[in-house]
Amino acid sequence: MTPTNLEKYLYYLWIGQLLNLYGMALIKLSVCAYIFMLDFSKPFRIVIWTSVAFHLAINFVFPSIILFGECSPISKHWDVAGTQPGSCWSAKPRVISGKQMNISI
């Protein structure tokens, strides 16, 4: 595998992660929206609102911070040669978020 192909692969992998995370978040929010349409008691609606807030925090905000904030500039994610100026966080946030990519040539 050439470095150019590896960079292209890592770019598409990053795009795929982004689409997967946001797609799953939308699906989960649509299920929550459907549950809101049903006529449940007030305590159960509070539980639903709490789960929506928890869902947004865990499944939308946290992955967005990892995907967009991990490297500056964003294109440093797929910079195989290491020639692009910028920096990335240490491996600890990637391990915690489940997004571990250690690729060496």
Secondary structure by P-SEA (a helix, b strand, c coil): ccaaaaaaaaaaaaaaaaaaaaaaaaaaaaaaaaaaaccccaaaaaaaaaaaaaaaacccaaaaaaacccccccccccccccccccccccaaaaaaacccccccc
